[in-house]
Amino acid sequence: MPRYFFNVRRSGVLIRDPEGDDLPDEAAARRLGLEIVQDMLRLPHVYGEMREWQRDEFVITDETGATVLILPFLGSDSES
């Protein structure tokens, strides 16, 4: 099963996901990214207020480091 890494780009700086997640395909990686953003919206006491991270984005890469998807946090709450 392929491994996908949910790196975060914050203020132009890429924060790498050191572990990644084993997922069947890119569609599953997108779904997981959207689920994480939904959790961030529901749990501001854990992730901070939306204004602190709304301009950030996931840069989802595969095992080779190739970008497979860029998922902006802002607007992700309506894409399911």
Secondary structure, 3 states (H helix, E strand, C coil): CCEEEEEEEECCEEECCCCCEECCCHHHHHHHHHHHHHHHHHCHHHHCCHHHHCCCEEEEECCCCCEEEEEECCCHHHCC
